[in-house]
Structures are given as structure tokens and as C-alpha cells.
Amino acid sequence: MPHNEKSVTYTTENTYLTQNNITSKTKNVWLVFHGIGYLSRYFVKYFDQLDPEENYLIVPQAPSKYYLKNEYKYVGASWLTKENTGTEINNVLNYIDAVLKAEDLPKNLNLILFGFSQGVSVATRWLAHKRPNCGLVVLFAGGIPNELTKEEFEFIDYSTTKVKLVYGDSDEFLTPERLQNEHQKIETLFQGKAEIITFEGGHEVKPDILHDLMD
């Protein structure tokens, strides 16, 4: 039987998480995108070692929830899939814009953009979409979407913005071929100005590294 796939526009609602408070001592705002399978309230624990007086965290929540494994006990989330990707990207970008509008951040704070695993694809798409003034962009153990072009990142002033690619030397998702491709994308998109940092470990966040990233 013939069928037609149609679409509608409607208002939806999603949570996001913040940690610490903005005061006169706050220096940095971290906009953090978690990886697939996480909820924001669990992912934020990786950042507990940061000075709470100087660092304010915003951790958006991926919208698509699902049960992990087959136990119907633990819940994870995903940002995007290959299904209807263009529409889902727009939905996610609109959500992030709404989060930041709600936060109404002071203009004098240093913005740090952080993406882990699948969160790297969201962070880089938002970076290209919004063109924010970031002091630091951290792409942690994730891939950059192939559709992004160097022209979309030409706005970056590398005298004030640092870009750092971080991954474990035994990350099971980074095959030699994929790693070579990611290095090439990083080189092209960020004009050879990105710093590449490796650590001993797999596909994981290393909390001890977070302090060093701001140096």
C-alpha cells in the first residue's frame, strides 16, 4: 500500500542541568555535551574536580531517551541518529539556543565548549551555527561531522580561542583509519591551529585532564 511520510511542528520541552552558581568570582562557563548513553546528571560528575567558585557548568540533555541493555532499568540518551538527521539537527540547535537564552549569561565570562564522543558532533555543529566567542573548544574522543566546512570556522580568532582534540591511546572506536581522517579534518577546519592531546586510556573522560586543558 502507498504511504506518505509527513511532518508537523509542535512545542516540546526538555531538561538541562547546571552546576555551581554564577557569582563575582565566576570566570568560566562550560557548555558541555555528553556522549551517547548518558544522562546529563551523571555526566556532570566528571567535572566535580573543577573549582566551583570559578566554574559554572551547563549540561544540556540529549532528547532521545532509551533503556540501556535489555534490563529496562537504566536510561541513556542519544543526540542524533542517521534517521531524519537534518530535522533533528535543527531541533537540537534550537534547543541549545533556548537553553542559553534562558541562562542569559553575563558577557564577561570565558565560554568553554566541551563535547565528548557523540557530543563532539553536537558541539561542532553548534559552533558553526552560532559562531560564539569561545576561549576554549575541547573535542574529546569524538568525530567531527563530514558536512562541516572550513569556511564555517573562519570566524575563529586563534589569538583568543584555543582548540584542543583529546583522545585515549587505546580508544576502541578510533581505528588508525578513522584517526587519520579526524586529524585531517581537524587540520583543515581549524587551519592547523588545533592542539592534539593523547592520554593513556580508552573511550572515557579523564577528569584529571580537565584542569590541564585550560592551561
Residue frames as qw, qx, qy, qz and C-alpha x, y, z in Angstrom:
[[0.000, 0.887, 0.461, 0.000, 0.00, 0.00, 0.00],
 [0.371, 0.553, -0.056, 0.744, 1.31, 3.52, -0.79],
 [0.467, -0.739, -0.368, 0.316, 2.07, 5.77, 2.14],
 [0.260, 0.776, -0.052, 0.572, 3.24, 9.34, 2.69],
 [0.583, -0.345, -0.406, 0.614, 5.59, 10.46, 5.43],
 [0.009, -0.847, -0.194, -0.495, 4.53, 13.87, 6.68],
 [0.454, -0.049, -0.474, 0.753, 5.79, 16.20, 9.39],
 [0.257, -0.869, -0.350, -0.236, 4.30, 18.62, 11.88],
 [0.271, 0.403, -0.393, 0.781, 5.73, 21.37, 14.04],
 [0.606, -0.677, -0.378, -0.178, 4.89, 21.42, 17.73],
 [0.130, -0.767, 0.431, -0.457, 6.24, 22.72, 21.02],
 [0.857, -0.140, -0.473, 0.147, 8.24, 20.32, 23.14],
 [0.387, -0.842, 0.271, -0.260, 10.06, 20.52, 26.48],
 [0.852, 0.135, -0.399, 0.311, 13.40, 19.15, 27.65],
 [0.598, -0.782, -0.005, 0.177, 15.53, 19.48, 30.74],
 [0.585, 0.564, -0.359, 0.458, 19.11, 20.65, 31.14],
 [0.742, -0.536, -0.270, 0.298, 21.42, 20.72, 34.12],
 [0.195, 0.821, -0.280, 0.457, 23.56, 23.41, 35.71],
 [0.798, -0.347, -0.337, 0.360, 26.18, 23.06, 38.42],
 [0.421, -0.208, -0.201, 0.860, 27.52, 25.74, 40.78],
 [0.074, 0.888, 0.412, -0.190, 26.38, 29.37, 40.79],
 [0.456, 0.560, 0.087, 0.686, 27.41, 32.46, 38.89],
 [0.416, -0.827, -0.199, 0.320, 28.95, 34.99, 41.27],
 [0.115, 0.959, -0.244, -0.084, 31.56, 37.74, 41.12],
 [0.439, -0.556, 0.685, 0.168, 34.20, 35.00, 41.41],
 [0.821, 0.325, 0.470, 0.019, 33.00, 33.03, 38.38],
 [0.114, -0.589, 0.512, 0.615, 35.49, 33.00, 35.50],
 [0.096, 0.161, -0.849, -0.494, 34.40, 30.21, 33.18],
 [0.752, 0.184, 0.275, -0.570, 31.14, 28.89, 31.78],
 [0.159, -0.187, 0.928, 0.279, 31.37, 25.32, 30.46],
 [0.751, 0.258, -0.021, -0.608, 28.82, 24.31, 27.84],
 [0.237, -0.331, 0.913, 0.021, 29.10, 20.53, 27.98],
 [0.786, 0.199, -0.240, -0.534, 27.66, 17.94, 25.58],
 [0.628, -0.318, 0.696, -0.142, 27.65, 14.37, 26.87],
 [0.125, 0.260, -0.866, -0.408, 28.16, 11.21, 24.85],
 [0.682, -0.111, -0.488, -0.534, 25.62, 8.62, 23.76],
 [0.677, -0.215, -0.696, 0.105, 24.12, 6.57, 26.58],
 [0.274, -0.072, -0.514, 0.810, 24.49, 9.26, 29.26],
 [0.166, -0.870, -0.444, -0.132, 22.11, 11.45, 31.16],
 [0.214, 0.754, -0.179, 0.594, 23.39, 14.93, 31.97],
 [0.573, -0.730, 0.181, -0.325, 23.08, 14.44, 35.74],
 [0.929, -0.243, 0.178, 0.214, 25.54, 11.56, 35.63],
 [0.701, 0.486, 0.032, 0.521, 27.91, 13.02, 33.06],
 [0.037, -0.902, 0.113, -0.414, 28.43, 16.22, 35.05],
 [0.800, -0.585, 0.108, 0.078, 30.17, 14.23, 37.79],
 [0.814, 0.224, 0.041, 0.534, 33.31, 14.13, 35.64],
 [0.242, 0.670, -0.022, 0.702, 33.65, 17.87, 36.27],
 [0.610, -0.746, -0.266, -0.022, 33.40, 17.78, 40.07],
 [0.723, -0.260, -0.073, 0.636, 37.11, 18.48, 40.47],
 [0.268, 0.547, 0.158, 0.777, 36.81, 21.91, 38.89],
 [0.131, -0.121, -0.441, 0.879, 36.84, 24.85, 41.28],
 [0.031, 0.657, 0.752, 0.045, 33.12, 25.51, 41.96],
 [0.094, -0.774, -0.200, 0.594, 33.71, 29.20, 42.60],
 [0.054, -0.519, 0.438, 0.732, 35.38, 29.80, 39.24],
 [0.094, 0.048, -0.843, -0.527, 33.46, 27.38, 37.00],
 [0.595, 0.251, 0.368, -0.669, 29.78, 27.32, 36.12],
 [0.144, -0.066, 0.919, 0.361, 28.55, 24.33, 34.12],
 [0.665, 0.305, 0.080, -0.677, 25.65, 23.99, 31.71],
 [0.187, -0.143, 0.952, 0.198, 24.98, 20.42, 30.61],
 [0.631, 0.169, -0.193, -0.732, 22.20, 20.08, 28.01],
 [0.602, -0.035, 0.772, -0.200, 20.31, 16.80, 27.89],
 [0.102, 0.092, -0.805, -0.578, 20.13, 14.76, 24.67],
 [0.569, -0.004, 0.073, -0.819, 16.43, 14.46, 23.85],
 [0.795, 0.073, -0.482, -0.361, 16.06, 10.83, 22.76],
 [0.442, -0.454, 0.678, -0.373, 15.85, 8.57, 25.83],
 [0.822, 0.113, -0.495, -0.259, 16.04, 4.80, 25.77],
 [0.828, -0.493, 0.246, -0.105, 16.66, 1.88, 28.12],
 [0.133, 0.672, -0.726, -0.058, 20.24, 0.66, 28.23],
 [0.041, -0.160, 0.986, -0.011, 20.80, -3.03, 27.53],
 [0.466, -0.273, -0.677, -0.500, 17.67, -5.15, 27.96],
 [0.279, -0.202, -0.779, 0.524, 17.10, -4.68, 31.66],
 [0.192, -0.716, -0.427, -0.518, 14.61, -1.79, 31.40],
 [0.593, -0.625, -0.337, 0.380, 16.30, -0.30, 34.43],
 [0.365, -0.514, 0.103, 0.770, 18.92, 2.24, 33.39],
 [0.444, 0.835, 0.322, -0.037, 18.16, 5.06, 30.98],
 [0.465, -0.248, 0.302, 0.795, 20.53, 6.62, 28.47],
 [0.360, 0.823, 0.229, -0.375, 20.08, 9.20, 25.74],
 [0.598, 0.141, 0.470, 0.633, 21.16, 9.97, 22.20],
 [0.033, 0.537, -0.039, -0.842, 21.53, 13.29, 20.39],
 [0.542, 0.525, -0.277, -0.595, 21.06, 12.18, 16.79],
 [0.711, 0.010, 0.689, 0.140, 20.83, 9.18, 14.51],
 [0.164, -0.098, 0.645, 0.740, 21.00, 8.70, 10.76],
 [0.072, 0.594, 0.787, 0.153, 17.18, 8.87, 10.64],
 [0.010, 0.905, 0.351, 0.242, 15.82, 12.29, 9.59],
 [0.641, -0.231, -0.190, 0.707, 19.12, 13.81, 10.62],
 [0.188, 0.370, 0.144, 0.899, 18.64, 17.27, 9.13],
 [0.445, -0.667, -0.297, -0.519, 15.43, 17.93, 11.04],
 [0.778, -0.514, -0.296, 0.208, 16.88, 16.51, 14.25],
 [0.543, 0.054, -0.104, 0.832, 19.97, 18.72, 13.95],
 [0.086, -0.512, -0.155, -0.840, 17.73, 21.80, 13.67],
 [0.655, -0.629, -0.339, -0.246, 15.71, 20.64, 16.68],
 [0.767, -0.329, -0.249, 0.492, 18.86, 20.18, 18.77],
 [0.364, 0.213, -0.006, 0.907, 20.32, 23.55, 17.73],
 [0.305, -0.611, -0.241, -0.689, 17.05, 25.30, 18.58],
 [0.760, -0.555, -0.335, 0.040, 17.05, 23.58, 21.97],
 [0.658, -0.134, -0.181, 0.718, 20.61, 24.71, 22.73],
 [0.094, 0.409, 0.107, 0.901, 19.75, 28.27, 21.73],
 [0.531, -0.647, -0.313, -0.449, 16.75, 28.13, 24.06],
 [0.777, -0.401, -0.321, 0.363, 18.94, 26.89, 26.94],
 [0.482, 0.008, -0.085, 0.872, 21.37, 29.77, 26.54],
 [0.158, -0.541, -0.240, -0.790, 18.57, 32.29, 26.18],
 [0.676, -0.625, -0.355, -0.163, 17.12, 31.02, 29.45],
 [0.739, -0.290, -0.231, 0.562, 20.51, 31.26, 31.16],
 [0.099, 0.962, 0.081, 0.241, 21.11, 34.84, 29.96],
 [0.809, -0.230, -0.118, 0.528, 24.82, 34.60, 30.78],
 [0.172, -0.892, 0.098, 0.406, 26.97, 37.62, 31.64],
 [0.679, 0.726, -0.095, 0.053, 29.05, 38.73, 28.65],
 [0.001, -0.839, 0.526, -0.138, 32.33, 38.96, 30.55],
 [0.768, -0.333, 0.541, -0.087, 32.71, 35.23, 31.28],
 [0.083, 0.473, -0.799, -0.362, 35.02, 32.87, 29.40],
 [0.878, 0.151, 0.092, -0.445, 32.99, 30.33, 27.41],
 [0.154, -0.382, 0.900, 0.142, 34.39, 26.79, 27.22],
 [0.815, 0.215, -0.159, -0.515, 32.74, 24.48, 24.70],
 [0.231, -0.362, 0.900, -0.072, 33.18, 20.79, 25.53],
 [0.851, 0.150, -0.156, -0.479, 31.95, 17.74, 23.64],
 [0.358, -0.363, 0.859, -0.035, 32.56, 14.08, 24.43],
 [0.364, 0.146, 0.907, 0.157, 32.05, 11.24, 21.93],
 [0.197, 0.621, 0.677, 0.343, 28.71, 11.87, 20.18],
 [0.155, -0.880, -0.275, 0.354, 28.64, 15.23, 21.91],
 [0.358, -0.355, 0.372, 0.779, 31.51, 16.37, 19.67],
 [0.184, 0.376, 0.688, 0.593, 29.19, 16.31, 16.66],
 [0.138, -0.853, -0.503, -0.021, 26.68, 18.48, 18.52],
 [0.394, -0.716, -0.007, 0.576, 29.32, 20.88, 19.85],
 [0.335, -0.172, 0.480, 0.792, 30.92, 21.46, 16.44],
 [0.093, 0.567, 0.671, 0.468, 27.59, 21.89, 14.68],
 [0.228, -0.887, -0.370, 0.155, 26.51, 24.44, 17.29],
 [0.433, -0.526, 0.183, 0.709, 29.89, 26.18, 17.00],
 [0.249, 0.123, 0.591, 0.757, 29.42, 26.53, 13.23],
 [0.064, -0.696, -0.662, -0.271, 25.78, 27.55, 13.66],
 [0.319, -0.890, -0.298, 0.134, 26.11, 30.14, 16.43],
 [0.537, 0.544, -0.153, 0.627, 29.71, 31.33, 15.94],
 [0.527, -0.838, -0.140, 0.007, 30.19, 32.10, 19.63],
 [0.202, 0.774, -0.479, 0.361, 33.24, 33.73, 21.14],
 [0.929, -0.344, -0.131, 0.028, 34.86, 30.80, 22.97],
 [0.199, -0.824, 0.530, -0.024, 38.05, 30.90, 24.97],
 [0.193, -0.335, 0.920, 0.059, 38.44, 27.14, 24.60],
 [0.835, 0.173, -0.182, -0.490, 36.92, 24.41, 22.42],
 [0.304, -0.373, 0.872, -0.085, 37.51, 20.83, 23.61],
 [0.809, 0.211, -0.327, -0.441, 36.69, 17.94, 21.26],
 [0.361, -0.440, 0.783, -0.249, 37.05, 14.85, 23.43],
 [0.297, -0.052, 0.952, 0.049, 37.09, 11.37, 21.84],
 [0.534, 0.572, 0.537, -0.314, 34.57, 12.13, 19.12],
 [0.468, 0.218, 0.575, 0.634, 34.19, 12.66, 15.40],
 [0.130, 0.451, 0.004, -0.883, 33.51, 15.90, 13.56],
 [0.651, 0.532, 0.491, -0.228, 30.56, 15.75, 11.12],
 [0.561, 0.077, 0.534, 0.628, 31.62, 15.42, 7.50],
 [0.256, 0.788, 0.473, 0.301, 29.27, 18.15, 6.28],
 [0.270, -0.904, -0.038, 0.328, 31.09, 20.91, 8.16],
 [0.668, 0.590, 0.051, 0.450, 33.44, 23.06, 6.08],
 [0.552, -0.132, -0.188, 0.801, 36.47, 25.20, 6.84],
 [0.002, 0.461, 0.209, 0.863, 34.52, 28.29, 5.78],
 [0.554, -0.666, -0.401, -0.297, 32.13, 27.76, 8.69],
 [0.724, -0.551, -0.189, 0.369, 35.01, 28.10, 11.15],
 [0.506, 0.428, 0.016, 0.748, 36.83, 31.03, 9.58],
 [0.275, -0.846, -0.105, -0.444, 35.28, 33.32, 12.20],
 [0.811, -0.510, -0.152, 0.243, 37.52, 31.84, 14.93],
 [0.131, 0.884, -0.349, 0.281, 40.23, 34.16, 16.22],
 [0.896, -0.066, -0.373, 0.230, 43.01, 31.82, 17.29],
 [0.255, 0.435, -0.418, 0.755, 44.71, 34.55, 19.27],
 [0.411, -0.305, 0.385, -0.768, 41.86, 34.33, 21.77],
 [0.905, -0.033, 0.087, -0.415, 40.41, 30.84, 21.13],
 [0.107, -0.435, 0.892, 0.058, 42.19, 27.56, 21.76],
 [0.876, 0.114, -0.181, -0.432, 41.00, 24.36, 20.08],
 [0.181, -0.463, 0.859, -0.126, 42.05, 21.03, 21.58],
 [0.839, 0.076, -0.418, -0.340, 41.43, 17.50, 20.33],
 [0.314, -0.472, 0.745, -0.351, 41.71, 14.90, 23.13],
 [0.906, 0.033, -0.257, -0.335, 41.55, 11.11, 22.94],
 [0.728, -0.474, 0.493, -0.042, 42.85, 7.96, 24.62],
 [0.135, 0.569, -0.744, -0.324, 45.66, 6.00, 23.01],
 [0.052, 0.021, 0.996, 0.071, 43.64, 2.79, 23.29],
 [0.517, 0.290, 0.233, -0.771, 40.20, 4.15, 22.35],
 [0.479, 0.119, 0.861, 0.120, 38.39, 1.20, 20.79],
 [0.470, 0.751, 0.431, -0.170, 36.36, 3.46, 18.50],
 [0.167, 0.889, -0.295, -0.308, 39.36, 5.21, 16.96],
 [0.906, 0.160, 0.281, 0.273, 40.79, 2.90, 14.34],
 [0.465, -0.322, 0.298, 0.769, 44.00, 4.05, 12.62],
 [0.216, 0.410, 0.587, 0.664, 41.99, 4.95, 9.50],
 [0.189, -0.856, -0.457, -0.151, 39.40, 6.96, 11.42],
 [0.496, -0.694, -0.047, 0.520, 42.09, 8.67, 13.47],
 [0.417, -0.043, 0.408, 0.811, 43.89, 9.72, 10.29],
 [0.044, 0.622, 0.575, 0.530, 40.64, 11.10, 8.87],
 [0.348, -0.866, -0.344, 0.104, 39.88, 13.04, 12.06],
 [0.508, -0.479, 0.124, 0.705, 43.37, 14.52, 12.14],
 [0.294, 0.222, 0.502, 0.782, 42.92, 15.65, 8.55],
 [0.131, -0.779, -0.525, -0.316, 39.55, 17.24, 9.32],
 [0.471, -0.773, -0.184, 0.382, 40.97, 18.99, 12.37],
 [0.482, -0.225, 0.287, 0.796, 43.92, 20.28, 10.31],
 [0.155, 0.407, 0.552, 0.711, 41.63, 21.59, 7.58],
 [0.241, -0.794, -0.518, -0.207, 38.79, 23.02, 9.64],
 [0.454, -0.863, -0.093, 0.203, 40.97, 24.77, 12.21],
 [0.388, 0.883, -0.217, 0.150, 43.80, 25.90, 9.92],
 [0.730, 0.238, -0.482, 0.422, 46.41, 23.79, 11.65],
 [0.095, -0.583, 0.352, -0.726, 45.88, 25.70, 14.89],
 [0.833, -0.420, -0.069, -0.353, 44.32, 22.89, 16.94],
 [0.086, -0.556, 0.789, -0.249, 46.35, 21.12, 19.64],
 [0.840, -0.045, -0.481, -0.245, 46.16, 17.32, 19.78],
 [0.292, -0.518, 0.662, -0.456, 46.41, 15.73, 23.24],
 [0.770, -0.036, -0.611, -0.183, 46.52, 12.00, 23.95],
 [0.447, -0.529, 0.555, -0.460, 46.32, 10.14, 27.24],
 [0.144, 0.139, -0.980, 0.015, 46.69, 6.55, 28.39],
 [0.408, 0.236, 0.674, -0.568, 43.22, 5.04, 28.28],
 [0.238, 0.335, 0.845, 0.343, 40.22, 4.15, 26.19],
 [0.112, -0.525, -0.446, -0.716, 36.92, 5.78, 25.27],
 [0.485, -0.636, -0.530, 0.281, 36.46, 7.68, 28.51],
 [0.016, -0.908, 0.046, -0.417, 36.62, 11.07, 30.15],
 [0.674, -0.069, -0.434, 0.594, 39.69, 11.65, 32.30],
 [0.265, -0.924, -0.274, -0.023, 38.74, 14.19, 34.99],
 [0.600, -0.554, 0.102, 0.568, 42.39, 14.88, 35.83],
 [0.478, 0.219, 0.414, 0.743, 42.94, 16.21, 32.31],
 [0.047, 0.855, 0.473, 0.209, 40.26, 18.87, 32.58],
 [0.362, -0.847, -0.002, 0.388, 42.42, 21.20, 34.70],
 [0.508, -0.291, 0.460, 0.668, 45.29, 20.97, 32.23],
 [0.393, 0.571, 0.598, 0.402, 43.05, 21.84, 29.28],
 [0.019, -0.970, -0.241, 0.006, 42.72, 25.43, 30.47],
 [0.521, -0.593, 0.244, 0.563, 46.49, 25.99, 30.52]]
